[in-house]
Amino acid sequence: MPVKVAADWDTSEIGNVQVDLVAHCGRSTGEDYIHTLSAVDIASSWWEGQAIAVRWQQETKAGLERMRPLFPFRIKEIHPDNDSVMINDLLWDWCRERRIKMSRSRPYKKNDNAWIEQKNWTHVRKLVGYRRYDTTSELKLLNEIYAVARLYRNFFQPAIKLREKTRVGGRIKRKYDKAQTPYERLLASGQISKAKQRQLRAQYQALNPAELRRQLEQLRHRLEEVGHAKGDVVHKPAAHGPAITISGWRGRRRRMR
């Protein structure tokens, strides 16, 4: 499997998708918990997210299979990091069957995956936070959130892209292009069919950004309610002692002071 760094990509070609997993473990990695499978097209910034129940190779493959038809273009290449949940025979065979190329980043070099690392923060962490999610009700709500967020982000949230970077003396001077939404970048690319362009335009005309925002806030509020209802317990492996509640941890900190 070839290794690719950020400079190797043609940032104007639609269909090159970086993928990553975002862990929703809270303050402990003990036991099973939900992960978000996050994917972004390098050229257009079109993003898709899918929550999976556990960090398994089969779950990752199933998540990618659910996400693939949501992209309004054919995925030409996927690019994960060196996580064994991504780099394995199961996913390799899945890519070969669908005529998708596969590459990977260098170990411990997050800049190789800069596009998806950015979206992990703006599209996942800022949206659902750092709480531990490990129940079926939370899994369902996360996927409901992502189903709304993908429309809001891809059709109505513009972003700028770096066009040029030059060094002037001891400073770096950056030039950016005009801010555009992923939807607008796809239409301007000339790389999707006219039928798909008509479909995207019709979908755009049917959407209301204010209503999407209200739906997102309602779903996030429900997610918080579910999280509070199950209790703020920090699960820790037995080797590190019994689990303690957040309130108990704060009390212990006060005593330590």
QUIBELVEN-V280368 format. One line per field, one symbol per residue. ss: DSSP state (2 for helix, 1 for strand, 0 for the rest). phi: phi as a letter, one per 40 degrees, with the letter a starting at -180 (. if undefined). psi: psi as a letter, one per 40 degrees, with the letter a starting at -180 (. if undefined). A space follows every 10 residues. Layout:
ss: ???
phi: ???
psi: ???
This chain:
ss: 0110022200 0000011111 1110100000 0000111111 1000001111 1100002222 2222222200 0000001111 0000000022 2222222000 1111000002 2222222222 2222222200 0100022222 2222222222 2222220010 0111111100 1111110001 0222222220 0002222222 2222220022 2222222222 2222222222 0011000222 0001122222 2222220
phi: .ccbbdcccc cbcchcbcba bbcbbgbacc gcacbbcbaa cccbgcbbba cbcacbcccc cccccccdcc ccacccabbc cccccccacc cccccccbfb cabaccdgbc ccbdcccccd ccbbcccbgb ccbabccccc cccccccccc ccccbbbcac bcbabbcbgc bcbbbbccca cddccccccg bbcccccccc cccccccbcc cccccccccc cccccccccc gcbccbddcb gccbcccccc ccccccc
psi: hihhideeih eehhehhhii hhhgebeiei aiiiihhhhi hddeehiiih hidigidddd dddddddded hfihhdiigi aeheddgidd dddddddefh ihiiiihfgd ddfddddddd ddecdedeae ihhfiddddd dddddddddd dddddehiii ihdihihhbe ihhihiahhi iddddddede eiiddddddd dddddeihdd dddddddddd ddddddddde ighhhiidde iiiiiddddd dddddd.
